[in-house]
């Protein structure tokens, strides 16, 4: 029997206008936050290794810079716990505004920092502290942004709607790389190192003001408000509730592990293709930083456009098949990628980045809907955030460090290719073991199943916790 809680398959014009505003708030906010986060990654490869971690060995200075880059990831699970707890208690919107203020403030402050030449060891200490604040804020950003869109959208088109905040990642990278590429084109290396690198960090203050203006204008998730009203009724009846982060690990730890495995290959591949690439082409291949920046710029533009297309495809054929296109494709591309970079041809480097990001997009596009559909509303922010941010520590935090260390030890990209292919294989196995979630209603408890039926509606069948 069709679920009575499934939403209408056809959105009204008013509903479409409403979801358009929500998508705009999610996309613009995540673009700004990822701009801040990726700006640090690019600066770690190009600037911070010289200004904050000076060393006679270029790769050693780069490795130290990437260690502070990784520290930002270490703070993300803490941000996921704190933001997830309060996001499941008081709402998605309030926490998204706070995350944007924290991220933007930390990035703006980085643009004002004195360097190692000015205050010595205090410079990297302050840089590390601000990086921790960045990571903490971003730990709460992803879950809140994708849930706000997912819980406003209808069940049949959730993959498409929820993929737009995902496009904020390449959007932010596009913006950060574009600003750096422009400065590299109009400034000498000496000028860029002296003060030019500060401009994109200070620009964050303007972007945050725009993002806040948009985010404060949107409404709270109707699914959350409904769940909050039910929780208030249970509270009146004397029912006890555990904290969301405790509840999610007690009732759906398989969902958290599935989210981690689903994100692992995507996370590692993205930071190797975009962050480690800059180290590889400048330090190992001896090319200008503009070659790497421009290749990432072009690839990110294609990535931005195609992520929603992958999300829409997942609404038609399922989250699992689309994710597998990306993860299986990445296993092979891990080896072709560096072979094309080694040609030192800019068209080949650009093609390598662009195709790699297309495979990444197939994993990333359906991910927001896929992970959102694994958890009940009362723990969804906590579950999605924890699964996502645990993967970021294992994956994105360590990926550039491991890649730089492998390159330094072996003098070859082959070990990096093997590392990347292995990560994509983990995601492939995880997704094959998971259950399809396409079309699941976010309003209903998952204690009773949501088995997809024709037209995207669902029938009650039994337990469906991811990976169970």
C-alpha positions as CSV (number, residue, x, y, z in Angstrom):
1,X,0.0,0.0,0.0
2,X,1.4,3.4,-0.9
3,X,2.7,5.4,2.0
4,X,0.3,8.1,3.1
5,X,3.2,10.3,4.1
6,X,4.7,10.5,0.6
7,X,4.5,14.0,-0.9
8,X,2.8,14.9,-4.1
9,X,5.0,14.1,-7.1
10,X,4.2,17.3,-8.9
11,X,5.4,20.6,-7.3
12,X,3.2,23.6,-7.6
13,X,4.6,26.9,-9.0
14,X,4.6,28.3,-5.5
15,X,6.4,25.3,-4.1
16,X,9.0,25.5,-6.9
17,X,9.5,29.2,-6.2
18,X,10.0,28.4,-2.5
19,X,12.5,25.6,-3.2
20,X,14.3,27.9,-5.5
21,X,14.9,30.4,-2.7
22,X,16.1,27.5,-0.4
23,X,18.4,26.2,-3.1
24,X,19.9,29.7,-3.6
25,X,20.5,30.1,0.1
26,X,22.2,26.6,0.3
27,X,24.2,27.1,-2.8
28,X,25.5,30.6,-2.1
29,X,26.2,29.8,1.5
30,X,28.1,26.6,0.7
31,X,30.0,28.3,-2.1
32,X,31.3,31.0,0.2
33,X,32.2,28.5,2.9
34,X,34.0,26.2,0.5
35,X,35.7,29.3,-1.0
36,X,37.2,29.9,2.4
37,X,38.2,26.3,3.0
38,X,39.7,25.7,-0.5
39,X,41.5,29.0,-0.4
40,X,43.5,27.7,2.5
41,X,44.3,24.5,0.6
42,X,45.5,26.4,-2.5
43,X,47.5,28.8,-0.3
44,X,49.1,25.9,1.6
45,X,50.4,24.6,-1.7
46,X,51.6,27.9,-3.1
47,X,52.2,30.4,-0.3
48,X,52.0,29.2,3.3
49,X,54.9,26.7,2.8
50,X,57.2,29.7,2.2
51,X,55.7,32.4,4.5
52,X,54.7,30.4,7.5
53,X,56.8,27.2,7.3
54,X,60.1,28.2,5.6
55,X,62.4,25.3,4.9
56,X,65.4,24.5,2.7
57,X,63.5,21.5,1.3
58,X,60.4,22.7,-0.7
59,X,58.4,19.4,-0.1
60,X,59.1,19.6,3.6
61,X,57.7,23.1,3.9
62,X,54.7,22.0,1.8
63,X,54.2,19.0,4.0
64,X,54.1,21.2,7.2
65,X,51.6,23.5,5.5
66,X,49.4,20.6,4.6
67,X,49.6,19.4,8.3
68,X,47.8,22.6,9.3
69,X,45.5,22.0,6.4
70,X,44.7,18.6,8.0
71,X,44.1,20.1,11.4
72,X,41.1,21.9,9.9
73,X,39.7,18.5,9.0
74,X,40.3,17.2,12.6
75,X,38.0,19.9,13.9
76,X,35.2,19.0,11.5
77,X,33.8,16.0,13.5
78,X,33.6,18.2,16.6
79,X,31.8,20.8,14.5
80,X,29.5,18.0,13.2
81,X,28.7,16.9,16.8
82,X,28.0,20.3,18.1
83,X,26.1,21.7,15.1
84,X,24.3,18.3,14.6
85,X,23.1,18.3,18.2
86,X,21.7,21.8,18.2
87,X,20.6,21.5,14.6
88,X,18.4,18.5,15.5
89,X,17.2,20.4,18.6
90,X,16.6,24.0,17.5
91,X,16.6,23.9,13.7
92,X,18.8,23.9,10.6
93,X,18.6,27.6,9.7
94,X,20.1,29.1,12.9
95,X,23.1,26.8,12.8
96,X,23.8,27.6,9.2
97,X,24.0,31.3,9.9
98,X,26.4,30.7,12.7
99,X,28.6,28.4,10.6
100,X,28.9,31.1,7.9
101,X,29.9,33.8,10.5
102,X,32.6,31.6,12.0
103,X,34.1,30.4,8.7
104,X,34.1,33.9,7.2
105,X,35.5,35.5,10.3
106,X,38.4,33.0,10.5
107,X,39.3,33.4,6.8
108,X,39.2,37.2,7.0
109,X,41.5,37.1,10.0
110,X,44.0,34.9,8.0
111,X,44.4,37.8,5.6
112,X,45.6,40.0,8.4
113,X,48.1,37.6,10.0
114,X,51.8,38.5,10.3
115,X,54.1,35.9,8.7
116,X,57.0,33.8,10.2
117,X,59.4,36.6,9.2
118,X,57.5,39.0,11.3
119,X,56.7,37.2,14.6
120,X,58.4,33.8,14.2
121,X,56.7,30.7,15.6
122,X,53.7,32.7,16.6
123,X,52.6,33.0,13.0
124,X,52.0,29.3,12.3
125,X,50.4,29.0,15.7
126,X,47.8,31.7,14.9
127,X,47.3,30.2,11.5
128,X,46.6,26.8,13.0
129,X,44.1,28.3,15.5
130,X,42.2,30.0,12.7
131,X,42.3,26.8,10.7
132,X,40.7,24.9,13.6
133,X,37.9,27.5,13.6
134,X,37.4,27.0,9.9
135,X,37.2,23.2,10.3
136,X,34.8,23.5,13.2
137,X,32.4,25.7,11.2
138,X,32.6,23.6,8.0
139,X,31.8,20.5,10.1
140,X,28.4,21.8,10.7
141,X,27.9,23.5,7.3
142,X,27.5,20.5,5.0
143,X,24.8,18.6,7.0
144,X,22.7,21.7,7.6
145,X,22.9,23.0,4.0
146,X,21.9,19.7,2.3
147,X,19.2,18.9,4.9
148,X,17.6,22.3,4.6
149,X,17.2,21.7,0.8
150,X,16.4,18.0,1.2
151,X,13.7,18.6,3.7
152,X,12.0,21.3,1.7
153,X,12.0,19.4,-1.6
154,X,9.7,16.6,-2.7
155,X,10.7,12.9,-2.6
156,X,10.8,12.3,-6.3
157,X,13.3,15.2,-7.2
158,X,15.4,15.2,-4.0
159,X,18.5,14.0,-5.8
160,X,18.4,17.1,-8.1
161,X,17.4,19.6,-5.5
162,X,19.9,18.4,-2.9
163,X,22.7,18.3,-5.4
164,X,22.8,22.1,-5.6
165,X,24.5,22.7,-2.2
166,X,26.9,20.0,-3.4
167,X,27.7,22.3,-6.4
168,X,28.9,24.8,-3.8
169,X,32.1,22.8,-3.4
170,X,33.3,23.3,-7.0
171,X,31.7,26.7,-6.9
172,X,33.8,27.7,-4.0
173,X,36.9,26.1,-5.5
174,X,36.1,27.9,-8.8
175,X,35.9,31.2,-7.0
176,X,39.0,30.6,-4.9
177,X,41.1,29.3,-7.8
178,X,39.8,32.1,-10.1
179,X,40.9,34.8,-7.7
180,X,44.3,33.2,-7.2
181,X,44.8,32.7,-10.9
182,X,43.8,36.3,-11.6
183,X,46.3,37.6,-9.0
184,X,49.0,35.2,-10.4
185,X,48.4,36.7,-13.9
186,X,48.6,40.3,-12.9
187,X,51.3,40.1,-10.1
188,X,54.8,39.0,-10.0
189,X,55.7,36.1,-7.7
190,X,57.5,38.5,-5.4
191,X,54.4,40.8,-5.2
192,X,52.1,37.9,-4.7
193,X,54.2,36.5,-1.8
194,X,54.7,40.0,-0.3
195,X,51.0,41.0,0.0
196,X,48.9,39.8,-3.0
197,X,48.0,36.5,-1.3
198,X,46.1,38.4,1.4
199,X,43.5,39.8,-1.0
200,X,41.4,36.7,-1.5
201,X,41.3,36.1,2.3
202,X,40.1,39.7,3.0
203,X,37.5,39.4,0.2
204,X,35.8,36.7,2.3
205,X,34.4,39.5,4.5
206,X,32.3,40.9,1.6
207,X,31.2,37.4,0.5
208,X,30.0,36.5,4.0
209,X,27.9,39.7,4.2
210,X,26.1,38.6,1.0
211,X,25.7,35.1,2.2
212,X,24.2,36.1,5.5
213,X,21.7,38.5,3.8
214,X,20.4,35.5,1.8
215,X,20.4,32.9,4.5
216,X,18.5,34.9,7.1
217,X,15.6,35.3,4.6
218,X,14.7,31.6,4.2
219,X,12.3,29.6,6.2
220,X,13.0,26.7,8.6
221,X,12.7,23.1,7.3
222,X,9.0,22.0,7.4
223,X,10.1,18.4,8.1
224,X,12.1,19.6,11.1
225,X,9.2,21.7,12.4
226,X,6.8,18.7,12.2
227,X,9.3,16.5,14.0
228,X,9.8,19.2,16.6
229,X,6.1,19.4,17.3
230,X,5.9,15.6,17.7
231,X,8.9,15.7,20.1
232,X,7.1,18.4,22.2
233,X,4.1,16.1,22.5
234,X,6.2,13.2,23.6
235,X,8.0,15.5,26.1
236,X,4.6,16.5,27.5
237,X,3.8,12.8,27.9
238,X,7.0,12.3,30.0
239,X,9.0,10.4,27.3
240,X,12.8,10.7,27.8
241,X,15.0,11.5,24.8
242,X,18.7,10.9,24.4
243,X,21.0,13.5,22.8
244,X,20.9,13.1,19.0
245,X,24.5,12.1,18.6
246,X,24.0,9.3,21.2
247,X,20.8,8.3,19.6
248,X,22.2,8.1,16.0
249,X,25.0,5.8,17.1
250,X,22.6,3.7,19.2
251,X,20.0,3.2,16.5
252,X,21.7,3.7,13.2
253,X,25.5,3.2,13.4
254,X,25.3,1.2,10.2
255,X,24.1,4.4,8.5
256,X,27.0,6.4,9.8
257,X,29.5,3.7,8.6
258,X,27.7,3.6,5.2
259,X,28.0,7.4,4.9
260,X,31.7,7.2,5.8
261,X,32.4,4.5,3.1
262,X,30.3,6.3,0.5
263,X,32.3,9.5,1.0
264,X,35.8,8.1,1.3
265,X,36.6,7.7,-2.4
266,X,34.9,11.0,-3.3
267,X,36.8,12.8,-0.5
268,X,40.2,11.5,-1.3
269,X,39.9,11.9,-5.1
270,X,38.8,15.5,-4.8
271,X,41.7,16.7,-2.7
272,X,44.2,14.9,-4.8
273,X,42.8,16.2,-8.1
274,X,42.5,19.8,-6.8
275,X,45.0,20.4,-4.0
276,X,47.8,17.9,-4.5
277,X,47.7,18.6,-8.2
278,X,49.1,22.1,-7.5
279,X,52.1,20.6,-5.6
280,X,52.7,18.0,-8.3
281,X,52.8,20.3,-11.3
282,X,54.9,23.0,-9.6
283,X,57.3,21.0,-7.4
284,X,57.6,17.7,-9.3
285,X,57.0,18.8,-12.9
286,X,58.6,22.2,-12.6
287,X,55.6,24.0,-14.3
288,X,54.2,27.4,-13.3
289,X,51.5,27.6,-10.7
290,X,49.2,29.1,-13.4
291,X,49.2,25.8,-15.3
292,X,47.7,24.0,-12.3
293,X,45.4,26.8,-11.2
294,X,43.9,27.3,-14.7
295,X,43.4,23.6,-15.2
296,X,41.5,23.4,-11.9
297,X,39.6,26.5,-12.9
298,X,38.3,25.0,-16.1
299,X,37.6,21.6,-14.5
300,X,35.7,23.2,-11.6
301,X,33.5,25.1,-14.1
302,X,32.5,21.8,-15.7
303,X,32.2,20.1,-12.3
304,X,29.8,22.9,-11.1
305,X,27.4,22.4,-14.1
306,X,27.4,18.6,-14.1
307,X,26.9,17.9,-10.4
308,X,23.1,18.7,-10.6
309,X,22.9,16.6,-13.7
310,X,24.3,13.6,-11.8
311,X,21.8,14.3,-8.9
312,X,18.9,14.4,-11.4
313,X,20.1,11.1,-12.9
314,X,20.0,9.6,-9.5
315,X,16.3,10.5,-9.3
316,X,15.7,8.4,-12.4
317,X,17.9,5.3,-11.9
318,X,18.9,5.5,-8.2
319,X,21.6,6.8,-5.9
320,X,23.7,3.6,-6.0
321,X,24.1,3.2,-9.8
322,X,25.2,6.8,-10.3
323,X,27.6,6.7,-7.4
324,X,29.1,3.5,-8.8
325,X,29.7,5.1,-12.2
326,X,31.9,7.6,-10.4
327,X,33.7,5.2,-8.0
328,X,34.4,2.5,-10.5
329,X,35.5,5.1,-13.1
330,X,37.8,6.7,-10.6
331,X,39.6,3.4,-10.0
332,X,40.8,3.4,-13.6
333,X,41.3,7.1,-13.9
334,X,43.6,7.2,-10.9
335,X,46.3,5.8,-13.2
336,X,45.5,7.7,-16.4
337,X,45.4,11.0,-14.4
338,X,49.1,11.2,-13.6
339,X,50.1,9.9,-17.0
340,X,48.4,12.8,-18.5
341,X,49.9,15.3,-16.0
342,X,53.4,13.9,-16.8
343,X,53.0,15.0,-20.5
344,X,53.4,18.6,-19.2
345,X,50.9,19.6,-21.8
346,X,48.3,22.2,-20.6
347,X,45.5,20.7,-22.6
348,X,46.3,17.2,-21.3
349,X,46.5,18.5,-17.7
350,X,43.2,20.3,-18.1
351,X,41.5,17.1,-19.6
352,X,43.0,15.0,-16.7
353,X,41.5,17.3,-14.1
354,X,38.1,17.7,-15.9
355,X,37.5,14.0,-16.5
356,X,38.6,13.2,-12.9
357,X,36.1,15.8,-11.6
358,X,33.4,14.3,-13.8
359,X,33.9,10.9,-12.1
360,X,34.0,12.7,-8.7
361,X,30.7,14.5,-9.5
362,X,29.0,11.2,-10.1
363,X,29.9,10.2,-6.6
364,X,29.2,13.6,-5.1
365,X,26.0,14.7,-6.9
366,X,23.7,12.0,-5.4
367,X,25.5,12.0,-2.1
368,X,23.4,14.7,-0.3
369,X,20.1,12.9,-1.0
370,X,21.6,9.4,-0.4
371,X,23.0,10.3,3.0
372,X,20.0,12.4,4.1
373,X,17.7,9.4,3.3
374,X,19.6,7.1,5.7
375,X,18.4,8.9,8.9
376,X,15.3,9.9,10.8
377,X,14.5,13.6,11.1
378,X,15.3,13.7,14.9
379,X,18.9,12.6,14.3
380,X,19.4,13.4,10.6
381,X,21.6,16.5,11.1
382,X,23.8,14.5,13.6
383,X,23.9,11.4,11.5
384,X,24.7,13.1,8.2
385,X,27.2,15.4,9.8
386,X,29.1,12.7,11.7
387,X,29.2,10.3,8.7
388,X,30.4,13.0,6.5
389,X,33.0,14.5,8.8
390,X,34.5,11.2,9.9
391,X,35.1,10.5,6.3
392,X,36.8,13.9,5.9
393,X,39.4,13.0,8.6
394,X,40.2,9.6,7.0
395,X,40.0,11.0,3.5
396,X,40.4,14.7,2.8
397,X,42.6,15.5,5.8
398,X,45.2,12.9,5.0
399,X,45.0,12.7,1.3
400,X,47.4,15.6,0.4
401,X,49.7,14.6,3.2
402,X,49.9,11.0,2.2
403,X,50.2,12.0,-1.5
404,X,53.1,14.4,-0.8
405,X,54.8,11.8,1.4
406,X,54.5,9.1,-1.2
407,X,55.8,11.4,-3.9
408,X,58.7,12.4,-1.7
409,X,59.6,8.8,-0.8
410,X,59.2,7.2,-4.2
411,X,59.7,10.1,-6.6
412,X,56.9,8.7,-8.6
413,X,53.1,9.2,-8.8
414,X,52.4,5.4,-9.1
415,X,51.9,4.9,-5.3
416,X,49.6,7.9,-5.3
417,X,47.5,6.3,-8.1
418,X,47.3,3.1,-6.1
419,X,46.2,5.0,-3.0
420,X,43.5,6.8,-5.0
421,X,42.3,3.6,-6.7
422,X,42.1,1.8,-3.3
423,X,39.9,4.6,-1.8
424,X,37.5,4.5,-4.8
425,X,37.3,0.7,-4.4
426,X,36.2,1.1,-0.8
427,X,33.4,3.4,-1.9
428,X,32.4,0.9,-4.6
429,X,32.1,-2.0,-2.1
430,X,30.3,0.2,0.4
431,X,27.7,1.3,-2.1
432,X,27.2,-2.2,-3.4
433,X,26.5,-3.4,0.1
434,X,24.1,-0.5,0.9
435,X,20.4,-0.4,0.1
436,X,18.8,2.0,-2.4
437,X,17.1,5.0,-0.8
438,X,15.7,6.8,-3.8
439,X,12.1,8.1,-3.2
440,X,12.1,7.6,0.5
441,X,10.0,10.0,2.5
442,X,11.9,12.1,5.0
443,X,8.8,12.7,7.1
444,X,8.4,9.1,8.2
445,X,10.3,7.2,10.8
446,X,12.6,4.6,9.1
447,X,11.6,2.0,11.7
448,X,9.2,0.9,8.9
449,X,10.7,0.7,5.5
450,X,10.5,2.8,2.4
451,X,10.8,0.5,-0.5
452,X,10.7,2.4,-3.8
453,X,7.9,1.6,-6.2
454,X,7.1,2.9,-9.7
455,X,6.8,6.7,-9.8
456,X,9.1,7.3,-6.8
457,X,6.4,6.5,-4.2
458,X,7.0,4.0,-1.5
459,X,5.5,1.0,0.3
460,X,5.8,0.0,3.9
461,X,7.8,-3.3,4.0
462,X,10.3,-3.5,6.9
463,X,13.6,-2.2,8.2
464,X,15.7,-0.2,5.8
465,X,18.5,1.3,7.8
466,X,21.4,1.7,5.4
467,X,23.7,-1.2,5.4
468,X,21.5,-3.3,7.6
